[in-house]
Amino acid sequence: MTEPTHFDIAIIGSGSGNSIADSKFDNLKIALFEEHSPFGGTCLNVGCIPTKMFVYAAEVAQTIRDSAKYGIDSSIDRVRWTDIVDRVFGRIDPIAAGGKQYRQTGSPNVTLFSGHATFVGPRTIDTGTGSVITADQVVVAAGSRPIIPQQIRDSGVPFHTNDDVMRLTELPEHLVILGSGYIAAEFAHVFGALGSKVSIVARKDKLLRALDAEVSDRFTELAQKNWDVYLDSGEVEAISEGDRVGVEIPGGTKVLGDALLVAVGRVPNGDHVGADAGGIELDDEGRIVVDEFGRTTADGVFALGDVSSDYQLKHVANHEARTVAYNLLQNRWEDTSAFRAFDHRFVPAAVFTHPQIAEVGMTEAQARDAGLDITVKVQNYGDVAYGWAMEDQEGFCKVIAEKSTGRILGAHVIGAQAPTVIQPLIQAMSFGVSAQDMASGQYWIHPGLPEVVENALLGLDI
């Protein structure tokens, strides 16, 4: 029997895992696995980057539709869906192809395997291309995949996920979305603003339920004005009638359109890598179990990103990749004294829907449940000068702080440019700046939109 080819490091996944193999690793022999095409992982191809390019086009369309309140009469003559698709993937696809080409011909120390990687023993991997390799150290960065409820899968009704909905050949006249989380919310905005009728079917009583209750309530209220929303739908059945597809809600209500998008979340790919054979423990939700250094239960095997992290966020995966890369170079396992640990203290997140949403830290309910003595301030966009200019009646910034110290515990923003507006609060929390010092220790440009943050901080009862 031929001896397996041996590598210094094996990396499963070409998303954030691919970024590990930089110049610091040039003297090491690396195996890189990516079974999917295009190359480059979720964020580049079916996640953050393409979706936000679509979101920007949707924002332009929404601005035109809303222009009358500023005294500007305008209309949209036509949405050229295929041109929008071409603009997005005409940029992204060459980047993915270039990344693959670079790993095939431009990285002499990296061998790319375009097959499904499966552990068949400790640090021993079947490449899915007819060979087996071994490695001194392994990184599992295999990502996640869309959740497809079994009744949808078994129905035979055609459906889409975020993996393919952005490459539709035509803009659907009516899109039915099953789901109530961030993927559902973002695509509702994209397709709704670009001209589709949108129906959202949610299993529970409101949308974006994981967010602070005040934000979730506001968004659900606005969503019901913007789209056709069905709440408390429970477990639905996928149905089709002629060319129409959609779902039937218990009780007999049918929601049918031209296309069905299943957006009920994503599941980690921990169950797809032969974890048992590799000695890798999974938790009850299928995530690879890791410690603060990214180590799995298998000697010499690290994991990062969606396959192991509670946070399905690219910026978290990138942070974890940088941390794991540093720890790999220490070339040790039991002695962690020189290792770096993940820093998940203040992880922000955003939802690029309409209006945009961003959050960091505790919700108000979490802070109260923790028994903290808190003060809360909600500052409306419409109460600051730039909010007046925008005629904003929807957005707000909510800050939660500890009364005795002014320590900022959480921040939640719903409104225009929320991911940008919240950034000063992320900085304050990360560097330990109190609400008082953050508010009064610097100039806030007037009349800039960040004044909504300044006024929220000043309004806290500290």
C-alpha positions as CSV (number, residue, x, y, z in Angstrom):
1,M,0.0,0.0,0.0
2,T,1.3,3.5,-0.9
3,E,2.2,5.6,2.1
4,P,0.0,8.7,2.5
5,T,1.5,12.0,1.5
6,H,2.5,13.9,4.6
7,F,2.0,17.7,5.1
8,D,3.0,20.0,7.8
9,I,-0.5,21.6,7.9
10,A,-3.8,20.6,6.3
11,I,-6.6,23.2,6.0
12,I,-10.2,22.2,5.2
13,G,-12.1,25.1,3.7
14,S,-11.1,28.0,1.4
15,G,-13.0,30.8,3.2
16,S,-11.2,32.3,6.3
17,G,-9.1,29.1,6.5
18,N,-7.5,30.1,3.2
19,S,-6.2,33.3,4.7
20,I,-4.0,31.3,7.1
21,A,-1.5,30.2,4.4
22,D,0.3,33.6,4.0
23,S,4.0,34.4,3.7
24,K,4.7,33.4,7.3
25,F,3.9,29.8,6.3
26,D,6.0,29.7,3.1
27,N,8.5,27.2,4.6
28,L,5.7,24.7,5.4
29,K,4.1,22.1,3.2
30,I,0.3,22.8,3.2
31,A,-2.7,20.9,2.0
32,L,-5.7,23.0,1.2
33,F,-9.2,21.4,0.6
34,E,-12.1,23.0,-1.2
35,E,-14.8,20.8,-2.7
36,H,-17.1,23.6,-3.8
37,S,-17.0,25.8,-6.8
38,P,-16.6,28.8,-6.9
39,F,-13.6,28.9,-4.6
40,G,-13.4,31.1,-1.6
41,G,-16.1,30.2,0.9
42,T,-19.5,31.5,1.9
43,C,-18.7,35.2,2.4
44,L,-17.2,35.8,-1.0
45,N,-19.6,33.7,-3.1
46,V,-23.0,33.4,-1.4
47,G,-22.9,35.5,1.7
48,C,-21.6,38.9,2.9
49,I,-20.1,40.4,-0.2
50,P,-22.7,39.6,-2.9
51,T,-25.6,40.2,-0.7
52,K,-24.4,43.6,0.3
53,M,-23.8,44.5,-3.3
54,F,-27.5,43.6,-4.0
55,V,-28.5,45.5,-0.8
56,Y,-26.8,48.7,-2.1
57,A,-28.7,48.5,-5.4
58,A,-31.9,48.0,-3.3
59,E,-31.0,51.1,-1.2
60,V,-30.7,53.2,-4.3
61,A,-34.1,52.0,-5.5
62,Q,-35.6,52.6,-2.1
63,T,-34.2,56.1,-2.0
64,I,-35.8,56.9,-5.3
65,R,-39.2,55.5,-4.1
66,D,-39.0,57.6,-1.0
67,S,-37.9,60.9,-2.6
68,A,-41.3,62.6,-2.6
69,K,-41.1,63.4,1.1
70,Y,-38.1,65.6,0.3
71,G,-39.9,67.5,-2.4
72,I,-38.4,65.5,-5.2
73,D,-40.8,63.6,-7.6
74,S,-39.1,60.6,-9.2
75,S,-39.9,57.2,-10.4
76,I,-38.0,54.0,-11.4
77,D,-38.4,53.3,-15.1
78,R,-37.0,49.8,-15.0
79,V,-34.9,47.5,-12.8
80,R,-32.4,45.6,-15.0
81,W,-32.1,42.5,-12.9
82,T,-29.7,40.7,-15.1
83,D,-27.4,43.8,-15.2
84,I,-27.5,43.8,-11.4
85,V,-26.6,40.1,-11.2
86,D,-23.8,40.7,-13.8
87,R,-22.4,43.7,-11.8
88,V,-22.2,41.6,-8.7
89,F,-20.9,38.3,-10.0
90,G,-18.9,39.9,-12.8
91,R,-16.7,41.2,-10.0
92,I,-16.9,38.3,-7.5
93,D,-16.5,35.3,-9.9
94,P,-13.1,36.5,-11.2
95,I,-11.9,37.0,-7.6
96,A,-12.9,33.4,-6.8
97,A,-11.3,32.1,-9.9
98,G,-8.2,34.1,-9.3
99,G,-7.9,32.8,-5.7
100,K,-8.2,29.2,-6.9
101,Q,-5.6,29.8,-9.7
102,Y,-3.2,31.4,-7.2
103,R,-3.4,28.3,-4.9
104,Q,-2.9,26.0,-7.9
105,T,0.0,27.7,-9.5
106,G,1.2,30.7,-7.4
107,S,1.7,29.0,-4.0
108,P,4.5,26.4,-4.4
109,N,4.1,25.2,-0.9
110,V,0.3,24.7,-1.1
111,T,-1.4,21.7,-2.7
112,L,-5.0,22.3,-3.5
113,F,-7.4,19.3,-3.4
114,S,-10.8,19.9,-5.0
115,G,-12.6,17.0,-3.3
116,H,-14.6,16.4,-0.1
117,A,-12.1,16.1,2.8
118,T,-13.0,13.4,5.4
119,F,-11.1,12.3,8.4
120,V,-10.4,8.6,8.3
121,G,-8.1,8.6,11.4
122,P,-6.2,11.0,13.7
123,R,-4.9,13.8,11.4
124,T,-5.4,11.5,8.5
125,I,-7.7,12.8,5.7
126,D,-9.3,11.1,2.6
127,T,-8.9,13.9,0.0
128,G,-12.0,12.8,-2.0
129,T,-9.7,12.7,-5.1
130,G,-8.4,9.2,-4.7
131,S,-5.7,9.6,-2.1
132,V,-5.2,10.0,1.6
133,I,-2.9,12.5,3.3
134,T,-1.6,13.0,6.9
135,A,-0.5,16.2,8.6
136,D,1.2,17.3,11.7
137,Q,-1.5,20.0,12.3
138,V,-5.0,20.4,10.9
139,V,-7.4,23.3,10.7
140,V,-11.1,22.6,10.1
141,A,-12.7,25.7,8.6
142,A,-15.4,23.9,6.7
143,G,-18.1,26.5,7.3
144,S,-21.9,26.0,7.3
145,R,-24.8,25.3,4.9
146,P,-28.4,26.3,4.7
147,I,-30.9,24.5,6.8
148,I,-33.6,22.7,4.8
149,P,-36.5,21.4,6.8
150,Q,-37.2,17.8,6.0
151,Q,-40.8,18.4,4.9
152,I,-39.5,21.0,2.4
153,R,-36.8,18.6,1.1
154,D,-39.2,15.8,0.8
155,S,-42.0,17.8,-0.9
156,G,-40.5,17.9,-4.4
157,V,-41.4,21.6,-4.6
158,P,-38.6,23.6,-6.1
159,F,-37.0,26.1,-3.8
160,H,-34.0,28.4,-3.4
161,T,-31.5,29.2,-0.6
162,N,-29.0,32.0,-0.3
163,D,-26.7,29.8,-2.2
164,D,-28.5,30.3,-5.5
165,V,-31.2,32.9,-5.1
166,M,-28.9,35.8,-6.2
167,R,-28.3,34.1,-9.5
168,L,-31.9,33.8,-10.6
169,T,-32.3,34.5,-14.3
170,E,-35.3,36.8,-13.8
171,L,-36.6,38.9,-10.9
172,P,-39.6,37.1,-9.5
173,E,-42.9,39.0,-9.5
174,H,-43.7,37.4,-6.1
175,L,-41.1,35.9,-3.8
176,V,-42.2,33.8,-0.9
177,I,-39.7,33.7,1.9
178,L,-39.8,31.0,4.7
179,G,-37.9,32.3,7.7
180,S,-37.7,35.2,10.1
181,G,-34.0,35.8,10.7
182,Y,-31.3,38.0,9.2
183,I,-31.1,36.1,5.8
184,A,-34.9,36.4,5.4
185,A,-34.9,40.1,6.4
186,E,-32.1,41.0,4.0
187,F,-33.5,39.3,1.0
188,A,-37.0,40.7,1.7
189,H,-35.4,44.1,1.4
190,V,-33.4,43.3,-1.7
191,F,-36.2,41.8,-3.7
192,G,-38.9,44.1,-2.3
193,A,-37.0,47.2,-3.1
194,L,-36.1,46.0,-6.6
195,G,-39.8,45.4,-7.4
196,S,-40.9,41.9,-6.3
197,K,-43.9,41.4,-4.1
198,V,-42.6,39.8,-1.0
199,S,-44.4,37.4,1.4
200,I,-42.6,36.4,4.6
201,V,-43.8,33.3,6.5
202,A,-42.5,33.2,10.1
203,R,-42.9,30.3,12.4
204,K,-43.0,32.5,15.6
205,D,-44.7,35.7,16.7
206,K,-42.2,38.3,15.4
207,L,-39.1,38.7,13.1
208,L,-35.5,38.8,14.2
209,R,-36.4,37.4,17.6
210,A,-32.8,37.0,18.7
211,L,-32.3,40.8,18.8
212,D,-33.2,43.2,21.6
213,A,-37.0,43.0,22.0
214,E,-37.4,46.7,21.3
215,V,-35.5,46.4,18.0
216,S,-37.3,43.2,17.0
217,D,-40.7,44.8,17.8
218,R,-39.9,47.9,15.7
219,F,-38.6,45.9,12.8
220,T,-41.6,43.5,12.8
221,E,-43.9,46.5,12.8
222,L,-42.1,48.1,9.9
223,A,-41.9,44.8,8.0
224,Q,-45.6,44.4,8.2
225,K,-45.9,47.8,6.4
226,N,-43.3,47.0,3.8
227,W,-44.2,43.3,3.0
228,D,-46.8,40.7,3.3
229,V,-46.0,39.1,6.7
230,Y,-47.5,35.9,8.2
231,L,-46.6,35.5,11.9
232,D,-47.1,32.5,14.2
233,S,-47.3,30.1,11.2
234,G,-45.8,27.1,12.9
235,E,-44.6,24.2,10.8
236,V,-45.7,24.8,7.2
237,E,-45.8,22.5,4.2
238,A,-44.3,23.3,0.8
239,I,-46.8,23.3,-2.0
240,S,-47.1,24.0,-5.7
241,E,-50.1,24.8,-7.9
242,G,-49.2,25.0,-11.6
243,D,-46.2,27.3,-11.9
244,R,-46.8,28.8,-8.4
245,V,-44.8,27.6,-5.4
246,G,-44.9,28.4,-1.8
247,V,-46.2,27.1,1.5
248,E,-49.4,26.1,3.2
249,I,-49.8,27.3,6.8
250,P,-51.6,25.0,9.3
251,G,-55.3,26.0,9.0
252,G,-55.3,26.0,5.3
253,T,-53.8,29.5,4.3
254,K,-51.8,29.2,1.1
255,V,-49.0,31.6,0.3
256,L,-47.9,31.1,-3.3
257,G,-45.6,33.0,-5.6
258,D,-43.2,32.7,-8.5
259,A,-40.3,31.5,-6.3
260,L,-39.8,30.1,-2.8
261,L,-36.7,31.1,-0.7
262,V,-36.0,28.9,2.3
263,A,-34.1,31.1,4.8
264,V,-34.5,29.4,8.2
265,G,-30.9,29.5,9.2
266,R,-27.6,27.7,8.6
267,V,-26.1,24.6,10.2
268,P,-22.4,24.0,10.8
269,N,-20.7,21.4,8.6
270,G,-19.2,19.5,11.5
271,D,-21.1,16.4,10.6
272,H,-19.6,16.4,7.1
273,V,-15.9,16.0,7.9
274,G,-15.7,12.5,9.5
275,A,-15.4,14.0,13.0
276,D,-15.6,10.7,14.9
277,A,-12.8,9.1,12.9
278,G,-10.7,12.2,13.5
279,G,-11.4,12.2,17.3
280,I,-13.3,15.5,17.1
281,E,-16.2,16.1,19.4
282,L,-19.3,17.8,18.2
283,D,-21.9,19.6,20.4
284,D,-25.6,19.0,20.2
285,E,-26.0,21.5,17.3
286,G,-23.3,19.9,15.2
287,R,-20.6,22.4,15.9
288,I,-17.0,21.3,16.5
289,V,-16.1,21.8,20.1
290,V,-13.1,24.1,20.6
291,D,-11.4,25.8,23.5
292,E,-10.4,29.4,23.7
293,F,-7.3,28.7,21.6
294,G,-9.3,27.1,18.8
295,R,-8.1,23.6,19.8
296,T,-10.5,20.7,19.2
297,T,-10.6,17.5,21.2
298,A,-8.2,15.9,18.7
299,D,-4.5,16.5,19.2
300,G,-3.1,18.9,16.6
301,V,-6.5,19.8,15.2
302,F,-7.8,23.3,15.3
303,A,-11.2,24.6,14.1
304,L,-12.6,28.1,13.3
305,G,-15.5,29.9,11.8
306,D,-19.0,28.7,11.2
307,V,-18.1,25.0,11.7
308,S,-17.2,25.7,15.4
309,S,-18.2,29.2,16.4
310,D,-21.5,30.3,17.9
311,Y,-21.2,33.4,15.7
312,Q,-21.9,32.9,12.0
313,L,-20.1,36.1,11.2
314,K,-17.2,36.7,8.8
315,H,-15.4,39.1,11.0
316,V,-15.4,36.5,13.8
317,A,-14.1,33.8,11.4
318,N,-11.3,36.2,10.3
319,H,-10.4,37.0,13.9
320,E,-10.4,33.3,14.7
321,A,-8.2,32.5,11.6
322,R,-5.6,35.1,12.7
323,T,-5.6,33.6,16.2
324,V,-5.3,30.0,14.9
325,A,-2.6,31.0,12.4
326,Y,-0.5,32.4,15.3
327,N,-1.0,29.3,17.4
328,L,-0.1,27.0,14.5
329,L,3.3,28.7,14.2
330,Q,4.0,28.0,17.9
331,N,4.1,24.3,16.8
332,R,3.1,23.0,20.2
333,W,-0.1,21.6,21.7
334,E,-0.2,21.0,25.4
335,D,1.8,24.1,26.4
336,T,-0.5,27.0,25.6
337,S,1.6,29.6,27.4
338,A,2.6,31.2,24.1
339,F,-0.8,30.8,22.5
340,R,-3.3,33.6,21.8
341,A,-6.9,33.2,22.8
342,F,-10.1,34.1,20.9
343,D,-11.6,37.5,22.0
344,H,-15.3,37.1,21.8
345,R,-16.2,39.7,24.5
346,F,-17.7,42.4,22.2
347,V,-18.9,40.8,19.0
348,P,-21.0,43.1,16.8
349,A,-23.4,42.1,14.2
350,A,-25.6,43.8,11.6
351,V,-28.6,43.1,9.5
352,F,-28.6,44.9,6.1
353,T,-32.3,45.1,5.7
354,H,-34.6,48.1,5.7
355,P,-34.0,49.8,7.9
356,Q,-30.5,48.6,8.7
357,I,-29.9,47.1,12.2
358,A,-26.7,46.7,14.3
359,E,-26.0,45.4,17.8
360,V,-23.2,44.7,20.2
361,G,-23.2,43.3,23.7
362,M,-26.2,42.5,25.9
363,T,-29.8,43.0,25.2
364,E,-31.8,44.8,27.9
365,A,-33.4,41.5,28.9
366,Q,-30.0,39.8,29.2
367,A,-28.7,42.6,31.4
368,R,-31.7,42.4,33.7
369,D,-31.6,38.6,33.8
370,A,-27.9,38.9,34.9
371,G,-29.1,41.0,37.9
372,L,-27.2,44.1,36.8
373,D,-28.4,47.6,38.0
374,I,-28.8,49.2,34.6
375,T,-29.8,52.4,33.0
376,V,-31.3,52.5,29.5
377,K,-31.7,55.3,27.0
378,V,-33.5,55.2,23.6
379,Q,-32.6,58.1,21.3
380,N,-34.7,58.5,18.2
381,Y,-33.0,59.4,14.9
382,G,-35.6,62.0,14.4
383,D,-34.5,63.9,17.5
384,V,-31.1,64.9,16.2
385,A,-30.5,67.4,13.4
386,Y,-29.4,65.0,10.7
387,G,-32.4,62.8,11.5
388,W,-34.5,65.9,10.8
389,A,-32.8,66.3,7.5
390,M,-33.6,62.6,6.7
391,E,-37.3,63.0,7.9
392,D,-36.6,59.8,9.9
393,Q,-39.5,58.5,11.9
394,E,-38.3,55.0,12.3
395,G,-34.7,54.7,13.6
396,F,-33.3,54.8,17.1
397,C,-30.2,54.1,19.1
398,K,-30.5,52.2,22.4
399,V,-27.7,52.1,24.9
400,I,-27.6,49.9,28.0
401,A,-25.1,50.8,30.8
402,E,-24.3,49.9,34.4
403,K,-25.5,52.7,36.7
404,S,-22.7,52.6,39.2
405,T,-19.8,52.6,36.8
406,G,-21.1,53.9,33.4
407,R,-19.8,50.7,31.8
408,I,-21.6,50.2,28.5
409,L,-23.2,46.8,28.5
410,G,-24.9,46.8,25.1
411,A,-26.0,48.9,22.2
412,H,-28.7,48.4,19.6
413,V,-29.3,50.6,16.5
414,I,-32.1,50.4,13.9
415,G,-32.0,53.0,11.2
416,A,-30.0,54.3,8.3
417,Q,-26.3,53.2,8.3
418,A,-26.8,51.4,11.6
419,P,-23.5,49.3,11.2
420,T,-21.6,52.6,10.9
421,V,-23.5,54.5,13.6
422,I,-22.8,51.8,16.2
423,Q,-19.0,51.6,15.6
424,P,-18.1,54.3,18.3
425,L,-20.0,52.2,20.9
426,I,-18.1,49.0,19.9
427,Q,-14.9,50.9,20.4
428,A,-15.9,52.2,23.7
429,M,-16.8,48.7,25.0
430,S,-13.7,47.2,23.5
431,F,-11.4,49.7,25.1
432,G,-13.2,50.1,28.4
433,V,-14.3,53.7,27.9
434,S,-17.3,54.6,30.2
435,A,-20.5,56.1,28.8
436,Q,-19.6,59.4,30.5
437,D,-16.1,59.6,29.0
438,M,-17.3,58.5,25.6
439,A,-20.0,61.2,25.5
440,S,-18.1,64.1,26.9
441,G,-14.4,63.3,26.2
442,Q,-14.5,64.1,22.5
443,Y,-16.1,66.3,19.9
444,W,-19.1,65.0,18.0
445,I,-19.5,66.6,14.6
446,H,-22.6,68.6,14.3
447,P,-24.9,67.9,12.6
448,G,-23.7,64.4,11.9
449,L,-25.8,61.2,12.4
450,P,-23.5,59.9,15.2
451,E,-25.0,62.6,17.4
452,V,-27.8,60.1,18.0
453,V,-25.1,58.0,19.8
454,E,-23.9,61.1,21.8
455,N,-27.4,62.0,22.9
456,A,-28.1,58.4,23.9
457,L,-25.0,58.3,26.1
458,L,-25.8,61.7,27.6
459,G,-29.3,60.6,28.3
460,L,-28.3,57.7,30.5
461,D,-29.1,58.0,34.2
462,I,-25.6,57.8,35.6
